[in-house]
Amino acid sequence: MASEVLPSGTVTLLFTDIEGSTQLWERHPLAMREALSQHDNLVRSTIASSGGAVFKTVGDAFCAVFRDPEDALSASITLQRALHDHAWPAETGAVRVRIGIHSGVCTERDGDYFGATTNRVARLMSAAYGEQILLSEATAALLQDALPEGVTLRNVGLIRLKGLSRPEAGFQVIAPGLRADFPAPKMLDSRPNNLPTQISTFVGRTLELQQVSTLLSRGRLLTIVGPGGIGKTRLTLQLCATAADRYLDGRWLVDLSPVRNADFIPQAVADALGVRERAGEQIEATLLEHLVDKTLLLILDNVEHLIGGVTLLAKNVLSKSPGVSILTTSREPLHVVGEQIYRLGPLTEGRALFLERARQIAPMLTLDDSDGSAMASLCAKLENMPLAIELACARLSSMTLEHLERRLRSALTLSSKDSTETSRHRTLRETIAWSYDLLSHDERVVLRALSVFGGACTLDAISAVAPEIANANEIVDSLIDKSLLEAEDHDGDAYYRLLEVVCEYGREQLRQSNEEAAAEAAHAGYYASIVLQAADAYGNGSPPAMLDNDTPNLRLMLEWYFANEQPEAVRLVRTLSSDWRMRGNITEGRSWITRALSLAEKEDSDRARLLCLGASFATLQDDLDESLRLSNEALGIFRSLDSSEGIAQALFRIAEVQHRQGHLDTAEALYRESFPHFIESGDARAEMLCLGNLGMLARQRGDLQQALQLLEDAMERAQRLGEARILGDVSMAIGWVKLGLRDLESSRRLFERTLTERLHQGDRYGACAARHGLATVDLEEGRFHAALEGFMATLHDASELHAKDYIARALHGIAAVKATDGESDLALRLLGMADRLFRESGRELHDSIAYEMAVTKLEAAMPETRRAALRQEGAQMDMRDAAAVLNRSKALEVTP
């Protein structure tokens, strides 16, 4: 069929695109150019030879039309076989294409097609995986009696497609030579999110859902207000499930109920979004920068105890991030300008919820019209509170509806009549009280014990707080069955969490039983024990798994020790400092260290050690003036105590600051002054770190032989001490020395080994650093294509990490390649942007091989005034500007 004669009426459309093409372009831009050309030739020739016509291409996606579905099917099978058998460039590996086919009526205009058929085939193709062919139900029906020999269609079920009103039945093509095993088709009615999957159905609230959706579309800050148990969180989650298309960057839930200190709100939000703290910057600043160009919905759940902190963060986010909307749930409004308030009342469909949950709890229970009055009576007594209904229904597994109604009536008459609470709170409290009264003695003990935890906890933790309960596992299972406790999976480990309102009730019962002090002490003691057990595990390069999910409880533990056993609190802060450092939670660490310092007023060794610790954390955030202040105070105390070890630690911290500020002579003198003290005190780890820093300093000076000697000594010590993380850092430092000595083979081997280790450890920053080293080796070897790919990969990783220093180093590398290739203007603009980034990161540059190469080549390319003007232009660029100029560059495509 001639491509210029397009069919009209009922046609069959075939859409294709390459799976993972964005990543391939970012990782291997040069090889991908070649691969895309080969891909395009295969697709075009296959479609043409099968009787179809390509009417549009978008990037690597092809849109083709066929008169007959049989020809479209034949083309798709032939194309997948050809793609599979093709010899692709080694860098890209196999190019995997996904294909969607749908038949329907289309409107053709000016060589393009429009209408619902094109929308549906595009969505269907996007639901497929690379190497997979998906057909719509309409096309499958047309092909039912016309399938080629050996070809079958596999029904993959209903697929919910983004933006379409009804699910699409999908059919996978099974044919000889085609891959047959694929996961379930991708459901495209969702954006990136961390929303929990709801197991139970959402009942009622139709009007409320419409109203909150309308409010959210009109403004950027919405607070759903109501008492505990009214269903604020459940309504919010349902709203988020239906609002995916509004937020390209997703919907992100942050449960603030375990957070007790407003200072930790930004960290909790950052954790939910996967934003890691970076050196030299407060976590809130990093978070705000991450959000600045995002289009997403941030859900802050249970904020009533943190109103001030949430209000401040909301103002900052909304003022700096025009694409971000915030939805909060609370028992009271934030009272901030621009806030829309939605007050959520009782459930009007209480009977429907009761019936739905009753059938889930007791499937064999038969309810008919005669039971309607009993259900209505129960719901009225519970004032249609969703949680109250859920808790009441949980009892239907062990009693009849009539018994339930009678017991509830008598229980309510004995409940609290506290006039300071609303009737809804009293009703909910009465419902929980009734459920609590039906528990066994051991179940009550465990529920009360659970109320002291911040968020989720393990069975071991529960047993530690309720040691008198021998069968805690069975009790926990029973509380789950009674809808009082929720189970969660955290990386394969079982964690348990009380519903918020049940936790509050349990805490009241704990106080009334005079068990609160003992339970809090047991809780703190348990978490202190696991922190101290983990203290020896930090040298292996990974934070101990036992602490991964326990941050809220660790904070509660520290609060207890600060209030009750201050010397132990200080000890725990020092121990946890390694955890905060390795996880990148520097702001939180500094907060606890500052608090510990406020207790250690006496000028003794305890205070001096805390001062050194605070200086170390300040240096990590490039707060160098504060680091010097703390270090010098510590030095004065240690000198007055004549503590050789302490003097060495303080001198080392001062040396680190001088080193970062580029004062190499001063830094070296201080390192060397501290070293004998480390030897005298027997601090082998500090000796290793001191030698490593001296080695890096020698390399920066150009004394490569001395650098190699010092670093190899540090490496041997790291191996003996089992310091895996430090060993990797020293290996990379040696890699740079070997590079300077022109031992490129050894340098490459060290960077490759470290890259493998860092990737295995999940250390993205370390992997970025190693990848940059490898790219520099390629640059020195004159392998410019490989170097360009390596620097582009470094730029991609560093951009995701917001690591300004390595963004700048990657720009140096790209500039060096571009300068070599004659693109001098581009190279100078990239150098100017890197200049600004290095100034912002507070780091000094002494050792960039790529930078020296670029500058040397550019000095011969144009006059100094022109070079300076172009660098100044580059200093005004951001990452989007850089992406734009790089896209215009020869043989290179990137995305901002």
Secondary structure, 3 states (H helix, E strand, C coil): CCCCCCCCEEEEEEEEEECCHHHHHHHCHHHHHHHHHHHHHHHHHHHHHCCCEEEEEECCEEEEEECCHHHHHHHHHHHHHHHHHCCCCCCCCCCCEEEEEEEEEEEEECCEEECHHHHHHHHHHHCCCCCCEEEEHHHHHHCCCCCCCCCEEEEEEEECCCCCCCCEEEEEEECCCCCCCCCCCCCCCCCCECCCCCCCCCCCCHHHHHHHHHHHHHCCEEEEECCCCCCHHHHHHHHHHHCHHHCCCCEEEEECCCCCCHHHHHHHHHHHHCCCCCCCCCHHHHHHHHHCCCCEEEEEECCHHHHHHHHHHHHHHHHHCCCEEEEEEECCCCCCCCCEEEECCCCCCHHHHHHHHHHHHCCCCCCCHHHHHHHHHHHHHCCCCHHHHHHHHHHHHCCCHHHHHHHHHHHHHCCCCCCCCCHHHHHHHHHHHHHHHCCCHHHHHHHHHHCCCCCCECHHHHHHHCCCCCCHHHHHHHHHHCCCEEEEEECCEEEEEECHHHHHHHHHHHHHCCCHHHHHHHHHHHHHHHHHHHHHHHHHCCCCHHHCCCHHHHHHHHHHHHHHCHHHHHHHHHHHHHHHHHHCCHHHHHHHHHHHHHHCCCCCHHHHHHHHHHHHHHHHCCCHHHHHHHHHHHHHHHHHHCCHHHHHHHHHHHHHHHHHCCCHHHHHHHHHHHHHHHHHHCCHHHHHHHHHHHHHHHHHHCCHHHHHHHHHHHHHHHHHHCCHHHHHHHHHHHHHHHHHCCCHHHHHHHHHHHHHHHHHHCCHHHHHHHHHHHHHHHHHCCCHHHHHHHHHHHHHHHHHHCCHHHHHHHHHHHHHHHHHCCCHHHHHHHHHHHHHHHHHHCCCCCCCHHHHHHHHHHHCCCCHHHHHHHHHHHHCCCHHHHHHHHHCCCCCCCCC
